Amino acid sequence: MRTLTQALSHYAREQDQFGTITFIHSASDQESVSFAELQHAALRMLAGFQAKGLQAQDEVVLYSENNLSFLIAFWACLYGAMLPVPVAAGLHREHQKKLFTILAQLNNPYVFSDENMFAQLRLFAAENNERFDFTARCLMEKDALDYPGEMH
């Protein structure tokens, strides 16, 4: 295996041997996903990204508090040869300010997040005279399609 995507593909094929990834949300709430499920979800997310016009080398800022969604989007970027830019997400002004500072340094990036975060970011942008095309450059988990995207 020479790349991360080759590694995930290998683990997805040999899933019985490697188990699952478990996300612990609280003492009584956890979620597990197999490597095959992760790969399948990432390829569906990749199809959604590509349907929105994303191509290899496009920058995608990952701004999600949901760890599983974040991981799916991260792998979708890798499978599509896009450039994932992980940023710590949060509703505090410091998180939002950091995000807009990063966006200003990138070359026409997309942002992956959720509807609640985007609503908060739109409000922050309006209050602070920040510019970002929230109509065309936003990506969400619901953008995933029912078929796999084209891997690079």
C-alpha positions in Angstrom: 0.0 0.0 0.0 1.4 3.3 -1.1 -1.4 5.7 -0.4 -4.0 6.3 2.3 -6.8 5.5 -0.2 -5.1 2.2 -1.0 -5.0 1.5 2.7 -8.7 2.2 3.2 -9.6 0.1 0.2 -7.5 -2.8 1.6 -9.1 -2.5 5.0 -12.6 -2.3 3.4 -11.9 -5.6 1.5 -10.6 -7.3 4.6 -13.1 -5.9 7.0 -13.6 -9.0 9.0 -9.9 -8.9 10.0 -9.8 -5.2 11.0 -13.1 -4.6 12.8 -14.7 -1.1 13.0 -14.1 2.5 14.0 -16.1 3.5 17.0 -17.2 7.1 17.7 -18.1 7.7 21.4 -20.5 10.6 21.7 -21.2 10.2 25.4 -21.2 7.5 28.1 -24.4 6.0 26.7 -24.1 7.0 23.0 -21.7 5.5 20.5 -21.6 4.7 16.8 -19.5 2.2 14.9 -18.7 2.0 11.2 -16.8 -0.6 9.3 -14.0 0.3 6.9 -16.3 -0.9 4.0 -19.1 1.3 5.2 -16.7 4.3 5.5 -15.4 3.7 2.0 -18.9 3.3 0.6 -20.1 6.6 2.3 -16.9 8.4 1.2 -17.4 7.4 -2.5 -21.1 8.5 -2.4 -20.0 11.8 -0.8 -17.3 12.1 -3.6 -20.1 11.7 -6.2 -22.0 14.5 -4.6 -18.9 16.7 -4.5 -18.2 16.0 -8.2 -21.8 16.7 -9.1 -21.4 20.1 -7.6 -18.4 20.7 -9.9 -15.4 19.9 -7.6 -12.3 18.5 -9.2 -8.9 17.2 -8.3 -6.8 19.8 -6.4 -9.9 21.8 -5.2 -9.5 22.9 -1.6 -12.3 21.7 0.8 -12.3 23.1 4.3 -13.7 20.5 6.6 -15.7 22.4 9.4 -17.9 19.8 11.1 -18.5 18.9 14.7 -19.8 15.5 13.7 -16.7 13.3 13.7 -18.2 10.6 11.4 -19.3 13.2 8.8 -15.9 14.9 9.0 -14.2 11.5 8.4 -16.4 10.7 5.5 -15.8 14.1 3.9 -12.0 13.7 4.5 -11.9 10.4 2.7 -14.1 11.7 -0.1 -11.6 14.4 -0.7 -8.7 11.9 -0.7 -10.5 9.6 -3.1 -11.1 12.6 -5.4 -7.6 14.0 -5.1 -9.0 17.1 -3.5 -7.2 18.9 -0.8 -8.9 18.6 2.6 -8.3 21.4 5.0 -9.4 20.4 8.5 -10.4 23.2 10.8 -11.6 22.9 14.4 -15.4 23.6 14.2 -17.4 25.5 16.8 -20.1 28.1 17.3 -17.8 30.5 19.2 -16.7 33.6 17.5 -13.0 32.6 17.7 -13.7 29.4 15.7 -15.6 31.4 13.1 -13.0 34.1 12.9 -10.3 31.5 12.4 -12.3 29.9 9.6 -12.7 33.1 7.7 -9.0 33.9 8.2 -8.2 30.5 6.6 -10.7 31.0 3.8 -9.0 34.3 2.9 -5.7 32.5 2.5 -7.0 29.7 0.2 -7.6 29.7 -3.5 -11.4 29.7 -4.0 -12.2 27.0 -1.4 -15.3 25.0 -0.7 -16.6 24.4 2.9 -18.0 21.2 4.2 -20.3 21.6 7.2 -23.9 21.3 8.2 -27.0 23.5 7.9 -26.7 24.8 11.5 -23.1 25.7 11.2 -23.7 27.4 7.8 -26.5 29.5 9.4 -24.2 30.6 12.1 -21.4 31.4 9.6 -23.7 33.4 7.4 -24.7 35.5 10.5 -21.1 35.9 11.5 -20.1 37.0 7.9 -22.9 39.5 7.8 -22.0 41.0 11.2 -18.3 41.2 10.4 -18.3 42.1 6.7 -16.7 38.8 5.7 -17.2 37.6 2.1 -17.9 34.0 1.1 -20.2 32.5 -1.6 -22.4 30.5 0.7 -24.7 29.6 -2.2 -22.2 27.9 -4.5 -19.3 26.9 -2.3 -21.0 25.0 0.5 -21.0 21.2 0.8 -23.1 19.1 3.2 -23.5 15.4 4.1 -26.9 15.5 2.4 -25.1 16.2 -0.9 -24.0 12.5 -1.1 -25.4 10.6 -4.0 -26.6 7.0 -4.4 -23.6 6.0 -6.5 -19.8 6.2 -6.1 -17.8 9.1 -7.4 -14.8 8.8 -9.8 -11.6 8.1 -7.9 -8.4 9.7 -8.9 
